[in-house]
Amino acid sequence: MTSLAAARARAVASSLLEGLAVAAVLASREAPPWSRTRVRTATAAAGLIAADQIGAELPAALREAGRTGEVPPVPEHERRALVQAGVRGLGVGLLMMALDRPALDALAGRGVRRPHRWLGAAAGLAHVAAIAPVYWRLGGERVAAEVERDAAVEAELQAMAAGG
């Protein structure tokens, strides 16, 4: 069983990794389109997010498959939370698109070197601020659901032992 502290630490780590990926992709926009730098950065960011999500979900799915012989559908509370995180991330992305040119012009007008890096850092922080509360709450909900599921299995086993 996963502890609440471990689930929350995982939520923080996932949020920070996603924010880092967003920041890196936006900061890499200094390089020309389709340059090696941009392609490598985008590929690394996608790989980082995929590895994080697989690392979080695959062990639980395999554990459940070993326990019951099948992987159940994603619970409703998880689906809702993941959709909410996606919508929040999309909202931050749209906001950054709207602010992109004016922010870059303002930073360049002030003589800031490499304004894409500053904009990338701001976007990464905004992304983390938007999704971290959702992942934090989801971590707690996952632990509560696991405790509830284990209690139901234990009650069923006790009933079978008492009746058989």
C-alpha positions as CSV (number, residue, x, y, z in Angstrom):
1,M,0.0,0.0,0.0
2,T,1.3,3.5,-0.9
3,S,1.6,6.0,1.9
4,L,0.0,9.4,1.7
5,A,3.5,11.0,2.0
6,A,4.8,8.9,-0.9
7,A,1.7,9.8,-3.1
8,R,2.1,13.5,-2.4
9,A,5.9,13.4,-3.0
10,R,5.1,11.7,-6.4
11,A,2.6,14.5,-7.1
12,V,5.2,17.2,-6.4
13,A,7.8,15.4,-8.5
14,S,5.4,14.9,-11.5
15,S,4.4,18.6,-11.3
16,L,8.0,19.7,-11.2
17,L,9.0,17.4,-14.1
18,E,6.1,18.7,-16.3
19,G,7.0,22.3,-15.4
20,L,10.7,21.6,-16.3
21,A,9.6,20.1,-19.6
22,V,7.4,23.2,-20.4
23,A,10.2,25.6,-19.5
24,A,12.8,23.7,-21.5
25,V,10.6,23.6,-24.7
26,L,9.8,27.3,-24.5
27,A,13.4,28.3,-23.7
28,S,14.6,26.3,-26.7
29,R,12.6,28.6,-29.0
30,E,15.7,30.8,-29.1
31,A,17.1,28.3,-31.6
32,P,15.9,28.2,-35.2
33,P,12.8,26.0,-35.9
34,W,13.7,22.3,-36.6
35,S,17.2,22.9,-35.4
36,R,18.9,20.0,-33.6
37,T,18.6,21.9,-30.3
38,R,14.9,22.4,-30.5
39,V,14.2,18.9,-31.7
40,R,16.4,17.3,-29.0
41,T,14.8,19.5,-26.3
42,A,11.3,18.7,-27.4
43,T,12.1,15.0,-27.7
44,A,13.8,14.9,-24.3
45,A,10.8,16.8,-22.7
46,A,8.3,14.3,-24.2
47,G,10.4,11.4,-23.1
48,L,10.7,12.8,-19.6
49,I,6.9,13.2,-19.2
50,A,6.2,9.8,-20.7
51,A,8.7,8.1,-18.4
52,D,7.2,9.9,-15.4
53,Q,3.7,8.9,-16.3
54,I,4.6,5.3,-17.1
55,G,6.7,5.1,-13.9
56,A,3.6,6.2,-12.0
57,E,0.9,4.2,-13.7
58,L,2.6,0.9,-14.8
59,P,3.5,-0.5,-11.4
60,A,0.0,0.0,-10.1
61,A,-1.5,-1.6,-13.2
62,L,0.8,-4.6,-13.0
63,R,0.1,-4.9,-9.3
64,E,-3.7,-4.9,-9.9
65,A,-3.3,-7.3,-12.8
66,G,-1.4,-9.7,-10.5
67,R,-3.9,-9.4,-7.8
68,T,-7.1,-9.8,-9.8
69,G,-6.0,-11.1,-13.2
70,E,-7.3,-8.0,-15.0
71,V,-6.7,-4.2,-15.0
72,P,-9.9,-2.4,-14.2
73,P,-10.9,0.8,-16.0
74,V,-9.5,4.1,-14.7
75,P,-11.7,5.2,-11.7
76,E,-13.9,8.2,-12.3
77,H,-12.1,10.5,-9.8
78,E,-8.8,9.9,-11.6
79,R,-10.3,10.6,-15.0
80,R,-11.8,13.8,-13.7
81,A,-8.5,14.9,-12.1
82,L,-6.5,14.1,-15.2
83,V,-8.9,16.0,-17.4
84,Q,-8.8,18.9,-15.0
85,A,-5.0,18.9,-15.0
86,G,-5.0,18.8,-18.8
87,V,-7.5,21.7,-19.0
88,R,-5.4,23.7,-16.6
89,G,-2.2,23.0,-18.5
90,L,-4.0,24.0,-21.8
91,G,-5.2,27.2,-20.2
92,V,-1.6,28.1,-19.1
93,G,-0.4,27.3,-22.6
94,L,-3.0,29.5,-24.3
95,L,-2.2,32.3,-21.8
96,M,1.5,32.0,-22.6
97,M,0.7,32.0,-26.3
98,A,-1.2,35.3,-25.9
99,L,1.6,36.8,-23.8
100,D,4.5,35.5,-25.8
101,R,5.2,38.3,-28.3
102,P,4.4,41.2,-25.9
103,A,6.5,39.6,-23.1
104,L,9.4,38.9,-25.4
105,D,9.3,42.4,-26.8
106,A,9.1,44.0,-23.4
107,L,12.1,41.9,-22.1
108,A,14.1,42.6,-25.2
109,G,13.3,46.3,-24.9
110,R,14.7,46.3,-21.4
111,G,17.9,44.8,-22.7
112,V,17.3,41.3,-21.2
113,R,19.6,38.7,-22.8
114,R,17.9,35.5,-23.9
115,P,14.3,36.5,-23.2
116,H,13.1,33.1,-24.3
117,R,14.8,31.5,-21.2
118,W,13.0,33.9,-18.9
119,L,9.7,33.3,-20.6
120,G,10.3,29.6,-20.4
121,A,11.0,29.8,-16.7
122,A,7.8,31.8,-16.2
123,A,5.8,29.3,-18.2
124,G,7.2,26.4,-16.3
125,L,6.4,28.0,-13.0
126,A,2.9,28.8,-14.1
127,H,2.4,25.3,-15.3
128,V,3.5,23.9,-12.0
129,A,1.2,26.3,-10.1
130,A,-1.7,25.2,-12.3
131,I,-1.3,21.4,-12.1
132,A,0.3,20.8,-8.7
133,P,-2.9,21.2,-6.7
134,V,-4.7,18.7,-8.9
135,Y,-1.9,16.1,-8.7
136,W,-1.7,16.7,-4.9
137,R,-5.4,16.0,-4.5
138,L,-5.2,13.0,-6.8
139,G,-2.4,11.5,-4.8
140,G,-4.6,11.6,-1.7
141,E,-7.6,10.2,-3.5
142,R,-5.5,7.3,-4.9
143,V,-4.4,6.4,-1.4
144,A,-7.9,6.6,0.0
145,A,-9.2,4.4,-2.8
146,E,-6.5,1.9,-2.2
147,V,-7.2,1.8,1.5
148,E,-10.9,1.3,0.7
149,R,-10.2,-1.4,-1.8
150,D,-7.9,-3.3,0.6
151,A,-10.5,-3.1,3.4
152,A,-13.1,-4.5,1.1
153,V,-10.9,-7.4,0.1
154,E,-10.0,-8.0,3.8
155,A,-13.7,-8.0,4.7
156,E,-14.5,-10.5,2.0
157,L,-11.6,-12.8,3.0
158,Q,-12.8,-12.7,6.6
159,A,-16.4,-13.5,5.5
160,M,-15.1,-16.4,3.5
161,A,-13.1,-17.7,6.4
162,A,-16.0,-17.4,8.8
163,G,-18.4,-19.0,6.5
164,G,-16.2,-21.8,5.1
